[in-house]
Amino acid sequence: MCGIVGIVAQNSRVDPEMLERATDSLAHRGPDDAGTVIVREGDSARFEVGLGNRRLAVLDLSPLGHQPMWDAETGNWIVYNGEIYNFREIRAELEREGVQFASHSDTEVLLKAYGRWGEAALLKLRGMFAFAIWDAQRHRLFLARDPMGIKPIYYGSFGEVFLFASELRVLLDTGLVPRRLDRAGLLNYLNFGSLCDPITLIQGIFCLRPGHFLTWQQGTVRETGYWDPLEHAWHSESNHLSATAMQRKGLEEEVYATIEQCVSMQTVSDVAVGVFLSGGIDSSSLVGILSRRGFRVSTFSLVFPEAGYSEADYSRIVAKKFATDHHEILVSQEEALKAIPNALDAMDQPTIDGFNTYLVSRETRAAGIKVALSGLGGDELFAGYSSFKTVPQMERFSQYWGCVPGFLRQALASAFSAFASDTDQSRKLSAMVVSNSRLVHPYFLTRMLFTPQQIDSLLQSCDPQIIERANAAFAEEWRKTTDLDPINRVSYLESRCYMLNTLLRDSDTMSMANGLEIRVPLIDHQLAEQLLALPGAWKMDPHTPKNLLVRALHGALPDEIVHRPKRGFVLPFEHWLRAPLRAEVESALRTIARGSLAEALNSEKVGKIWEDFLAGQTSWSRPWSLYVLHRWCELHNVTV
C-alpha cells in the first residue's frame, strides 16, 4: 500500500524539488520507503514525466519492492498503490510465457502484466488499486483504478501540465492548481455530506471513476471504462427468477464459495493481519470464515467507557466463539475529543463520516498492526440497510403520485409543505411530494443531508447548469438500474454512491493517515457480479438479516450476533456539539459571513441550521457538515 504522485510537463521541465516535496507530503501513506524518478522524452525533452512513491511495505519487504519500478524489457515505469490479491496466479501465467522476475512483489507482477498484455491486464486483476505506468514505447501515461473504487486517484490538466496523485491535497500543494471551489462539488457535498466521483471540491481536479482507466498522450486525455458490475447481471437475474430449488441452492453455494475465497485471499501479506471486530454480522462473518479455514485470527475492537456507545459485549461473544486473539482498545471521551483536530487535518476532502474511521485506524496502528480486514460492504451488497425496505416503498409511492393530475398534485404538495412539522423527516417527505427534477430517484432522498429546498436557501446562488453537472453522475448510475428489480437497484446505488463516495474514501484517507492498510474482502468485483445476478428477493428474509452472508457460515454465527439490533459505529456527536464542541462550532459558523465561503453560503441560513439543531429540529450532522466544510476550506485556502 502506498501513496503515488506524478507530473507530466510539456515543453518544460519537471521541478525535482517540487516532485520531492509532493512525494514527501504522502509520507503518512508510506512511512517505509520513498522514491522519485524523472523520465525525459529523448534528447529534445519535448516533455518530462516525474513519478513519486511513498511505500507502506506489506508484500516483499526487501528493497526489490522499491518504487518507482522500472521494467528493463519494455522501458516502462510504474508507481502503484494497492494490493493485487491474485498476483501469484498472474505471475505463474506470465512465467509460463517466459517472463522473468527479480522480486516477489505484486508491483512487479503488475508492471510485467501491463508490458505483456497492455490494458487487457486489468481484466485479470482482483484487488484494490490505483496505479500509473509510463509506457515508454507509446510515450503514453496510463492511469487505472480498481473496479469497485476502493483506492482513489485524482488528476487534472493545468495549462501544459498534467498532474495525478493519491490525494487531492498533494495536487493543491504543488502550487500548480488554482485553489478555487467547484460549485458543483459544493452542491454535492451539501446534498450528501461527501464529494461524489468524478467531481471534487476543487475546479479542474477530478477523481478517476471505478472500473476506468485514463491515458495522457501528447496532451490529450481520454478516460475509458473497462468494467461495470451490471454488464453480466441483467440477463442472469431474469434467468434465475425461474430457478428450481436445487438450482437456487447451487447458485447460492457458488456465492458462499466466492465469499470464502475473497476472505482467504485477502490475508496474503508478509506482515501480520488483524480484523476489525465490531460484533456485527459483517465483521463476525470475516472472523468465522477465517477461523473455519484454520487461520489464527487477531481481532481488534474499539471500546468506550460509556455503555451506550460500546459494542464490547457483542465482540466478546464472537471472540470467544472463534477463540481469537482478542484486543480491546479503550478510548475515553477525552481522548476521542483530542483526536478531532488531527482527524480534520487528515481529511483529503471534507466528509461528515470520517472521524470514526480515523479513530479506529489510529488505535489499531498504535497496537502494532499494519493491515486490518474490515467488514465494509456487507450492508450494500447483502441488503443490510433499512433502505432496502423503504426505497421500494418510496418508488411505488412515486409511481402512484405521478398519476395524480398536475393541478391536484401541486395543491396537495403545497398543503403538505404548509402543515408539515419542522423536522428532518418532514423536510425529506416534503421534498418527495414537491415536484422537483433535482430529485433523480427516491434512493437519493434517503442519503440526502440537506433537501433541495434547504440548499436553495443556503446557497447565495445556484445556476441550473451547476445543478445539472452535479446530478450527472447520479443520473447516469440510476439509468443503468432501470432493468433491475428494486432490491438490486438499491444495492447497486448504495455501492456506487454512499459506499464509494463516503465509506471507501473515508476508509482510504483516514486509515492511510495513520499508516494502516484496510482491506475489504466483501467488496470484490467478482462477488458483486454474482450477487447482482441473483434475484433481489433471494436477499431478503423476514427472519434473518443479510441471510446470504449468514448462511455462508452454515449456522456458525451466534444468534445474539445475527439478531442483534442494527446500529453503526456511533459516537456522541449530538452531545459533543451541545457541550464540549459547542463554542468551537458555533464560532466557526458565525465566521462564514466573512470567511472564504462568504460568496457561496448565506450566513443567515447557516445560523438558522445551528438554531434548528439547538432546538432539536435537525440532527447534529447538518451543522457539523457546515463546520467541516468551513474548516477544510480555511485550512487549504480555498476560495469561491
BALUM-842158 format. One line per 3 residues: for each residue x, y negated, z negated of C-alpha. Coordinates in steps of 0.001 Angstrom, whole numbers, plus 500000, padded with zeros to 6 digits. Last residue first. Layout:
% residues N
X,Y,Z  ...
This chain:
% residues 640
484977,469298,504288  488174,469536,502285  490185,472466,500963
492998,471592,498560  493569,475271,497639  492909,474946,493892
490164,472351,494384  488368,474512,496942  488613,477575,494684
487354,475754,491557  484391,474234,493402  483377,477600,494871
483822,479341,491506  481679,476702,489772  478997,476931,492447
478856,480729,492097  478703,480439,488300  475734,478068,488559
473788,480679,490578  475098,483874,488923  473887,482826,485457
470301,483629,486396  467556,481097,487035  464610,479727,485049
466084,480254,481559  466061,476524,480763  469880,476417,480649
469937,478080,484062  467394,475663,485516  469470,472742,484224
472568,474106,485961  470694,474536,489248  469307,470996,488859
472854,469619,488483  473779,471177,491825  470643,469514,493249
471863,466119,492065  475366,466789,493377  474104,467450,496914
476821,469589,498468  478864,469162,501655  480341,465662,501541
481033,465938,497806  482754,469309,498156  486303,467963,497727
485372,466219,494491  483440,463070,493579  479903,464486,493327
481299,467950,492531  482641,466517,489256  479458,467317,487329
479693,470994,488252  483215,471151,486807  482158,469582,483503
479268,472016,483038  481494,474986,483855  484220,474037,481365
481840,472935,478585  479684,476047,478884  482437,478651,479002
482450,479593,475281  478661,479237,474737  475865,479193,477317
478044,480293,480214  479555,483064,478085  476158,484423,477036
474860,484932,480564  478333,486035,481615  478129,488994,479222
479883,491605,481403  478059,494488,483074  479720,497202,485145
476586,498286,486946  473467,499811,485496  471414,502922,486016
469742,504542,483020  471184,508041,482507  469582,510905,484421
472605,512403,486139  475011,511597,483304  472968,512990,480416
472097,515969,482617  475780,516979,482671  477346,517231,486152
478264,520787,487188  474910,521568,488791  476261,522583,492187
478744,519708,492410  477564,518771,495911  474049,518802,494467
474756,515538,492641  476004,513853,495807  473001,514904,497864
470644,514078,494969  471687,510450,494632  469107,510170,491838
467366,513448,490924  463659,513881,490116  461930,511701,492710
464419,512824,495389  465537,510509,498180  468479,511494,500378
466606,514046,502505  464024,511391,503352  466724,509384,505110
467055,512006,507826  470685,513118,508196  472873,511506,510880
473705,508581,508588  475219,511030,506101  477411,512799,508639
478725,509593,510209  479455,508122,506775  481403,511264,505809
483504,510895,508965  484120,507227,508153  485204,507854,504579
483951,505651,501763  483256,508251,499054  487001,508741,498511
487616,505074,497550  491281,504465,496765  492416,501557,494604
496103,500612,494748  497349,498565,491805  499934,495764,491933
497799,493484,489742  496707,491038,492431  496411,494183,494554
493486,495343,492420  491715,491988,492566  492107,491424,496290
491334,494921,497540  488498,495726,495165  486966,492288,495624
487009,492683,499401  485519,496164,499137  482716,495141,496785
481730,491805,498312  481898,491668,502103  482006,495362,502933
479750,496767,500220  477210,493947,500489  477105,493781,504301
478161,496784,506365  477567,499397,503650  474297,497925,502409
473055,497438,505966  473817,501035,506937  472193,502468,503829
469155,500212,504186  468635,501382,507773  469215,504973,506708
466350,504685,504231  464013,502853,506649  464456,505342,509543
466944,504279,512199  466057,503063,515706  466112,499356,514721
469451,499726,512944  471818,498197,515512  469699,495043,515639
470301,494548,511904  474077,494532,512327  473898,491966,515144
471515,489732,513191  473826,489846,510209  476879,488887,512298
475045,486014,513994  473478,484552,510851  476278,482087,510065
476557,481107,513720  472806,480475,513985  472754,478469,510773
475693,476383,511992  473895,475765,515301  470801,474642,513378
472941,471929,511678  472784,471893,507901  473075,468633,505990
473865,467480,502444  473464,471079,501376  471832,471968,498062
468254,471169,499151  468433,473262,502320  470189,475974,500320
467304,476122,497863  464776,476508,500688  466889,479184,502377
466947,481136,499073  470076,481127,496921  471850,484357,495974
470333,486674,498570  471026,490385,498248  467364,491464,498085
466439,488837,500692  468963,490323,503097  467012,493570,503157
463850,491709,504222  465399,491080,507679  466859,488048,509509
465493,485480,507036  466639,482361,508889  463566,482553,511112
461475,481164,508296  457727,481667,507949  457038,481355,504250
455982,484733,502870  459498,486042,502274  460976,482816,500959
458097,482615,498473  458900,486097,497253  462514,485038,496784
461531,481920,494851  459154,483950,492704  461924,486349,491752
464348,483543,490935  461827,481814,488674  459706,478649,488867
456277,480291,488840  454306,480479,492078  451318,478132,492401
452456,475806,495174  454547,478354,497053  451669,480830,497086
449233,478206,498350  451582,477121,501105  452104,480734,502175
448341,481348,502214  447739,478288,504383  450551,479172,506799
449352,482757,507116  445814,481552,507792  446922,479270,510629
449204,481961,512069  446692,484782,512111  447734,487699,509843
449403,490494,511822  452895,489379,510763  451917,489851,507144
451144,493512,507814  454590,494076,509351  456301,492024,506661
454537,494036,503946  455712,497281,505522  459297,495982,505639
459041,494869,501999  458034,498372,500980  460968,499808,502947
463190,497253,501124  461965,498135,497620  462757,501842,497463
466248,501966,498985  466823,498507,497476  466760,500109,493992
470290,501268,494736  471559,504850,494782  470854,505867,498355
473841,508194,498882  475867,505990,501264  475441,502635,499518
475264,503829,495921  478242,506153,496298  480420,503559,497978
482672,502772,495026  483501,505869,492971  487062,504671,492409
490359,506544,492572  493393,504887,490992  496989,504473,492194
499847,502686,490389  499060,503744,486793  501319,502659,483927
498708,501569,481362  499307,497963,482426  498102,498955,485877
494845,500252,484367  494382,497094,482307  494870,494754,485226
492673,496797,487539  489803,496956,485019  489916,493194,484503
490280,492189,488143  487463,494494,489205  485039,492945,486737
486138,489430,487689  485409,489876,491393  481641,489512,491584
480857,485846,492190  483293,485514,495066  485532,482729,496381
488209,483778,498874  491660,485132,498045  490666,485136,494393
493744,485660,492200  493615,482161,490681  490055,482820,489537
491177,486083,487927  494032,484285,486166  491611,481688,484788
489170,484435,483657  491713,486572,481771  491502,484589,478507
487754,485250,478436  488308,489002,478650  490874,488960,475851
488518,487025,473545  485637,489367,474391  487786,492295,473323
489172,494879,475716  489711,498479,474604  491254,500725,477251
490095,504306,476740  492362,506958,478208  491244,510513,478978
493486,513368,480027  490537,515251,481448  488865,518353,479989
486043,518433,482570  483126,518348,480109  485070,516331,477524
485969,513590,479998  482407,513562,481317  480847,513165,477864
483466,510591,476906  482609,508503,479973  478974,508434,478891
479620,507366,475293  482180,504753,476357  479804,502836,478589
480266,499593,476656  478380,496341,477226  475565,496666,474679
477863,498373,472170  480077,495285,471850  483625,496499,471145
484248,496874,474901  485695,499906,476657  487324,500121,480090
487639,503753,481067  490610,505573,482549  490788,509223,483581
493813,511447,484132  492826,514600,486030  494805,517846,486155
493684,519062,489571  492360,522621,489909  489802,522152,492662
486942,522185,490158  488649,519414,488192  488999,517283,491290
485337,517774,492172  484134,517001,488642  486297,513887,488298
485088,512492,491611  481499,513334,490695  481865,511501,487385
482945,508370,489259  479803,508423,491403  477254,509698,488882
478062,507114,486206  480367,507751,483240  482519,504745,484037
485605,506726,484942  488268,505049,487087  490457,507957,488185
494243,508173,487970  496924,509099,490492  500579,509615,489526
503177,508714,492152  504297,510509,495328  500726,510455,496602
498053,512582,498272  495106,512423,495835  492970,511038,498643
492923,514400,500423  491037,516078,497569  488253,513526,497265
487659,513383,501017  487765,517177,501396  485284,517646,498567
482899,515158,500150  483358,516792,503555  482466,520223,502147
479361,518807,500488  478281,517212,503776  478699,520526,505596
476651,522198,502860  473903,519661,503549  473836,520637,507197
473651,524341,506322  470862,523796,503819  468898,521850,506401
469375,524618,508944  468074,527213,506467  465083,525054,505548
464332,524576,509227  465373,521385,510989  462604,519355,512649
463885,515997,511377  467450,517048,512204  467038,516185,515891
465939,512627,515124  468942,512029,512878  471359,513648,515306
470260,511321,518086  470827,508198,516005  473985,509179,514098
476742,509629,516663  477428,505989,517528  475900,504756,514276
479088,504674,512217  480830,502389,514740  484317,502942,516109
486755,501352,518626  485549,497758,518741  487652,495307,520738
489022,491833,519946  490993,489915,522575  493440,487044,522043
495255,485428,524972  498492,483547,524265  500701,485734,526435
499298,488851,524787  497589,488974,521408  495542,492109,520829
492847,492881,518290  491480,496168,516983  488059,496881,515571
486499,499535,513316  485878,497003,510568  485900,493356,511712
489076,491280,511824  488670,488429,509356  488708,484961,510857
490606,481725,510282  489843,478735,512536  487860,476738,510001
488324,478051,506467  485566,479638,504346  485773,482843,506340
483651,484211,509190  484262,487737,510546  483117,489003,508125
480785,487582,505459  482071,485414,502630  480735,486048,499133
477979,484825,496815  475253,485930,499215  473433,482956,500737
475575,480227,499243  478661,482016,500549  477087,482474,503965
476306,478769,504213  479836,477845,503164  481217,480156,505850
479015,478455,508430  480296,475115,507111  483926,476102,507680
485976,474073,505191  489116,472397,506482  492568,473150,505144
494259,472709,508521  496441,475791,509140  500163,475502,509954
501256,474671,506399  502256,478293,505898  500368,478239,502576
496989,478370,504274  497920,481581,506092  499022,483163,502824
495760,482160,501172  493804,484172,503769  495296,487423,502552
496565,490490,504404  498101,488213,507023  497876,487019,510630
499042,483961,512541  499114,482874,516199  500989,479667,517052
500677,477744,520325  497963,475448,518973  496522,477159,515906
495289,480678,516553  493865,482621,513610  494065,485890,511729
492959,487699,508593  493409,491408,507821  491289,493325,505360
491581,496893,503981  488469,498938,503201  486709,497889,506405
484912,501182,507065  486614,501940,510397  490132,500810,509400
491540,497570,510782  493862,497109,513750  496301,494498,515060
498371,494869,518263  500845,492208,519373  501828,492547,523023
505047,492269,524985  503835,495397,526808  507132,497256,526344
507907,495827,522915  504506,496531,521367  504700,494554,518128
502525,496543,515810  500264,495110,513111  498428,497039,510427
495287,497144,508339  494500,500492,506797  492255,502769,504808
492241,506434,505697  491477,508963,508348  493309,508356,511607
492864,510301,514856  490582,507769,516554  493128,505003,515944
495749,506898,517982  493744,506033,521108  495242,502517,520806
498559,503842,522123  499002,507620,522211  502764,508246,521867
504059,504927,520545  500900,504447,518495  501421,507858,516880
505116,507085,516283  504312,503909,514346  501509,505578,512397
503733,508536,511494  506496,506127,510484  504161,504317,508120
502847,507623,506755  506235,508092,505154  508403,511234,505115
511323,509594,506877  513560,510032,509957  511029,511639,512276
511303,513406,515625  508622,513621,518319  508776,516796,520426
505091,517258,521200  504775,519816,518396  506315,517164,516162
503499,514798,517077  500851,517324,516045  502683,518017,512771
502870,514277,512065  499138,513918,512670  498440,516732,510186
500796,515153,507638  499243,511720,508154  495769,512934,507157
495405,510482,504272  496641,507448,506187  497156,504884,503403
497115,501113,503619  499042,498015,504651  501345,498197,507652
504060,496184,509323  505268,497785,512548  507965,497232,515195
508121,498828,518647  511405,499440,520501  509907,502551,522054
512363,505304,521086  514199,503381,518358  510977,502792,516437
511445,499937,513965  509921,499520,510502  509163,496162,508906
509167,497748,506393  511127,500186,504231  509911,503796,503979
513439,505118,504521  514493,503239,501367  513048,506161,499352
509651,506145,497647  508169,508296,500394  504493,507624,499665
503314,505220,496925  505773,502327,497148  503979,498988,496844
505673,497098,499655  505815,493454,500681  506054,493002,504444
506941,490307,506957  506881,490065,510757  508042,487117,512886
507427,487210,516613  509197,484782,518930  508118,483262,522212
509550,482227,525539  512907,483105,523962  514757,482940,527291
517201,485578,526141  514530,488230,525757  511400,487957,523629
512895,487483,520169  511774,489614,517227  512138,488032,513800
512277,490504,510914  511204,490418,507280  511440,492799,504337
510358,493289,500752  510318,496160,498252  508707,497362,495013
506436,494462,493983  504048,494856,496919  500630,493244,496527
501838,490817,493853  504773,489882,496102  502442,488555,498807
503693,484966,498404  507159,486377,499073  506176,487202,502647
504883,483700,503301  508029,482199,501795  510279,484452,503878
508369,483627,507071  508581,479899,506308  512317,480204,505678
512829,482053,508962  510968,479353,510975  509637,481162,514024
510918,479443,517151  509123,477587,519926  507617,478041,523378
505033,480391,521875  505276,481265,518192  503818,484525,516898
503705,484685,513098  503057,487730,510935  502122,488735,507392
501683,492018,505554  500894,493056,501988  501408,496637,500972
500000,500000,500000
